[in-house]
Amino acid sequence: MIRIDEIWLSREPLDMRAGPEKALARVINSFGEARPHTAYVFANKRANRVKVLICDSFGIWLAARRLHQGRFVWTQLRTGKAVSIDAGQLEALVAGLPWQYAAADFVIDRQ
């Protein structure tokens, strides 16, 4: 339905009261621009809620997800540059799974 070519995971927390305009302003301040077909993922300080801002070529979409128990697996450092993730990692993240292990190049071997 929505084409997504890039996904960026923000390390810095976002106030979950932020609506589409405030989230878009945060993207522009952090990245310099909101690129078409790009998703930007934010969490709150407790990492029990996430918001995904998706820019398509016509406008923006803002989706939210909340865990009733536990936390989303977030980056170790809450400051610094955003992290690029792929679609499989995004699916794992929003399901509450450890997304770092869902990379396409993650190999399990005997060592």
C-alpha positions in Angstrom: 0.0 0.0 0.0 2.7 2.5 1.0 6.2 2.2 -0.7 9.0 2.5 1.8 12.6 2.5 0.5 14.4 3.7 3.7 13.7 3.3 7.4 15.5 5.4 10.0 15.4 4.6 13.8 15.8 7.7 15.9 17.8 7.2 19.1 16.5 10.2 20.9 13.0 9.9 22.5 9.9 11.6 21.2 7.1 13.0 23.2 4.2 10.7 22.3 1.8 13.5 22.5 3.4 14.8 19.3 1.0 14.8 16.3 2.0 14.6 12.6 3.2 18.2 12.4 5.4 18.0 15.4 6.9 14.7 14.4 7.5 16.0 10.9 9.3 19.1 12.4 11.4 16.7 14.5 12.4 14.8 11.3 13.3 18.0 9.5 15.4 19.2 12.4 17.2 15.9 12.8 17.7 15.0 9.1 17.4 18.3 7.3 14.5 17.1 5.2 11.7 14.5 5.1 12.5 12.3 2.1 9.7 10.6 0.1 9.2 6.9 0.6 11.0 7.0 3.9 9.9 5.9 7.4 11.2 7.5 10.6 10.7 5.5 13.8 10.6 7.1 17.3 10.1 5.8 20.8 9.2 7.5 24.1 11.7 7.6 27.1 10.3 4.3 28.6 10.3 2.6 25.2 6.8 1.2 25.6 5.4 3.3 22.8 6.6 3.9 19.2 5.5 6.2 16.4 6.4 5.8 12.8 6.2 8.8 10.5 6.1 7.8 6.8 6.5 10.3 4.0 5.1 9.3 0.7 5.1 11.5 -2.4 1.7 13.0 -1.5 1.8 13.6 2.3 2.7 12.0 5.6 1.3 9.1 7.6 1.7 8.7 11.4 1.2 5.4 13.0 1.5 4.6 16.8 1.9 1.4 18.7 1.8 0.8 22.5 2.9 -2.3 24.4 0.7 -3.1 27.4 3.6 -5.1 29.0 7.3 -4.8 28.5 9.3 -2.5 26.3 10.3 -2.2 22.7 13.9 -3.3 22.2 15.6 0.0 21.6 19.2 1.0 20.9 21.7 0.9 23.8 22.6 4.6 23.4 19.7 7.1 23.5 21.7 9.8 21.9 23.6 10.1 18.6 22.8 9.6 14.9 19.9 7.7 13.7 20.3 4.1 12.7 19.2 2.7 9.3 17.2 -0.5 9.5 15.5 -2.7 7.0 11.8 -3.8 6.6 12.3 -7.1 8.5 13.9 -5.3 11.4 11.0 -2.8 11.5 8.5 -5.7 11.6 10.4 -7.3 14.5 10.7 -3.9 16.3 7.0 -3.1 16.2 6.2 -6.7 17.3 8.3 -6.1 20.4 11.1 -8.6 19.3 14.9 -7.9 19.3 15.1 -6.3 15.9 18.9 -6.4 15.9 18.8 -10.1 15.1 16.3 -9.8 12.3 18.9 -8.4 9.8 19.1 -10.1 6.4 22.8 -10.8 6.9 22.5 -12.3 10.4 24.0 -15.8 10.3 23.6 -18.5 12.8 26.4 -21.0 12.9 28.1 -23.6 15.2 30.8 -21.4 16.7 
